[in-house]
Amino acid sequence: MPRYYVTTPIYYVNDAPHIGHAYTTLIGDALARWHRLLGDDTFFLTGTDEHGLKIQRTADANGITPLEQADRTSERFREAWKLLDISNDDFIRTTEPRHHLAVQTLLQKAYDNGYVYRGTYEGLYCVACEGYYNESDLVDGRCPIHKTPVETLVEENYFFRLSAFADRLLAWFEADPDCIQPDGKRNEAAGIVRQGLEDVSISRTSISWGVPVPWDPGHVFYVWYDALINYATAVGYGSDPERFAEWWPETTHLLAKDILRFHCVYWPAMLMAAGIENLPKLRVHGFLLVGGEKMSKTRLNQIAPSDLVEDFGVDGYRYHFLRDNSFGPDGDFSYEGMIVRYNSDLANNLGNLLQRVSTVVAKKCAGIGPAPRMDSPLAGVVAAAYNDAAAAWANTQPSVALEATWRIIRETNDYLQTNEPWKMEPGPECDAVMGDALEVLRVVTILASPAMPGACDVIWRRIGLSGSPRDERLPAAAAWGGYPGGLVIEAGDPLFPRRKA
Ligand code: ME8
């Protein structure tokens, strides 16, 4: 059975979950759900990044220990993901013993292989990024991302010989264009490597909140070099070599462009340094902006997922963020835009189709859903849209996949509009049209279930099917003609009531 291992970044526990974190997590969830439909053995990982100076300082400011800070905020992420119906198979916390073991094992290997050495470092450090910058990276002397002042830090610490990996990284980018997608993001990574890679400092003596360096316990690893390893920890690195060997070659990491350098340059180099041959696939998206700006605590423009779930429901929320932005470029979130899309795609298109079908079947077919025609004009529409949707999911383009899926819905509404079954006499002709529409609902419900698992379960039941669309297997389940007919159709309240602007 093919395997699919997908990860989100592990989020810092100094900040509450907002729609930006939820964006990546939702994409991971939808991809995991899609792969489960394909019958792939799927493992979906998310979690929290709990070490480092930033967490230590936030804890100090809150008058609690770093672990208390981590416990509290990590729990908030878990709650947010529960609210959004996120189906992660594991939730990793970097403070867990399994992770410490993996970090120490991997970096000890890199050390033993001669890629880690001791030296002195002086650099310009942004606490919010947990990263050093070159003078030339700064904007008006400040961090280019957070726009906050940087600090000069001097330390005796261990260095990772990143400079040794430039050629191997470039060779990887070239040999396998699929390694980092979209293309523009791979070019960006190649640009970073071509500019010249300097060795990077990977340990600290100035803080204690981290994973101890195994060969020199006065040091802890700098948070990024601990954090990246979480992806390996969760599939058994350092503890279960067999499991690691099975899952690691199937890894896909999702992330936004803010952490491209760490994931697309440093992490593959660390893996090579530790003698791990398979490198992950990287899928890098842009920022979700609010009012044209990146969300931040200081700018007070963060939106919590729960605020929007209250107004649009979980599935309305999920659909919007998966459909609205294409994966790659930045996208601007607006509440008004969310209402427009909800009303058009969910209330008017999908909701209306379901409502029409259940009303007409109740009136003209005695409430029993007829079977579709095998030569229905909609069969070809479904087949073409399925191919497009499957290709889009495979290319990490949920928005394109959903657009293809909604094409089926629009065409079916047009088909009903043309045939006007509500004006027909009960009989074979009316049955045929309604059978076709029910078959469309069956397929659409399966195809939309990675985006809207809850609502699709409801539609599935309303059209008389038992079980859940998530138990279906693609591509077989998308083949025209699966709706058996003879099932009781449940009329119900509109699934997506219209929202007022
Ligand atoms: O960077 N738009 O954690 P973090 C889109 N702990 N995605 C966004 C976003 C936005 N406005 N805001 C956040 C860290 N994200 C490290 C990661 S991984 C080994 C360590 C998402 O809490 C996006 O995936 O700052 C981004 O890369 C991530 O959250 C950053 O989360």
Boltz pocket constraint, residues with backbone or C-beta under 6 A from the ligand:
constraints:
  - pocket:
      binder: B
      contacts: [[A, 8], [A, 9], [A, 10], [A, 11], [A, 12], [A, 19], [A, 20], [A, 21], [A, 23], [A, 24], [A, 49], [A, 224], [A, 227], [A, 228], [A, 229], [A, 230], [A, 254], [A, 255], [A, 256], [A, 257], [A, 258], [A, 259], [A, 286], [A, 287], [A, 288], [A, 289], [A, 294], [A, 295]]
      max_distance: 6.0
